[in-house]
Amino acid sequence: MTPEEKLAAAFQAALLLPADTDLNHLTYHDIPQWDSMGHMQLVAQLEKSFDVMLETDDVLNMSSYQKAREILSRHGVEFK
Amino acid sequence: MASSSNDDVLNVAGKVVLVTGSTRGIGFAVAKRLAQSGANVFLNGVSDAALLEERRRALEEEVGRPVQALLFDVSNPAHVADAYRQIFQRCKRLDVLVNNAGILQDRLVGMIDEGTIQATLDVNVTGVILNLQAAARLMTRNKSGSIVNVGSIVGRVGNAGQVVYGGSKAAVMGITQSAAKELAAQNIRVNAVAPGFIDTDMTRKLPADIHEQRVQSIRMGRIGTAEDVADAVLFFASDLSRYVTGQVLGVDGGMLI
């Protein structure tokens, strides 16, 4: 699985999203599942999938799918 | 030491545990009890690296398994983040946090200085929240964990000369109950113990008459031991309390203040 696929899978699993969800434009609070509780699930899922430990600032700043991608890149995940 | 059949019931063996403020007193007794039950324990101290290492070695020798140590200030966000990163790097998980680190400075109302307020709240309240937050992050990954906060009887019923300490320990109760409600969905339990008059370095320094007066106020007729508290913490850390969250357990021998 590529990092991009892993990222999509983590979002889908944590936020219970259908496979055809437009992730690239997904932002925090866009959908009912991505509330504060869902956000913590998402963080846990991303940390587990990529074997990283995010900072509190990362958690607070992760406001979109794209932002998650950016943050994970800073933690050494290489996206194409 | 617990027998092997007891260990099976407790299911503490192999669990990764951090006990803050564990170089002496209640913290060390808790760490020892959990290590004796098979837990993989991280000790913590704030500044005395030599004492922390001495305690780590002593415990390691006693249980015959590796014991780890982390020197960090529980009230410093950067230190806390680094400590939990180290736990993650070494063990990839955290199963139990015992938020024990705390300070007590007696002050009558008219004598409370700002420094005492800030120092007490930094360690006893901010420290508890920072560690709870970091621990919950690690525990959420596995949807499992137990957080045990060490409060005090003073946080429940108050005590003259302990407005700051009592306020900080009352906050620990509120933190415990709120976090329990929030984290139950992640299968993370949050409970607290509220020790009464316990035989530690701190209480041994009291004048003899006050010490005796305190013991007289205990219905069970004796001062508590750090091991009495450690056993209550073991209950919350173990599977025996698997369906218990948001509770504050008095460990005080029926003390009246």
Interface residues (C-beta under 8 A of the other chain):
Chain A: M37 M40 Q41 V43 A44 E47 K48 M53 E55 T56 V59
Chain B: P77 A81 Y84 R85 F88 Q133 R137 T140 R141 A185 Q186
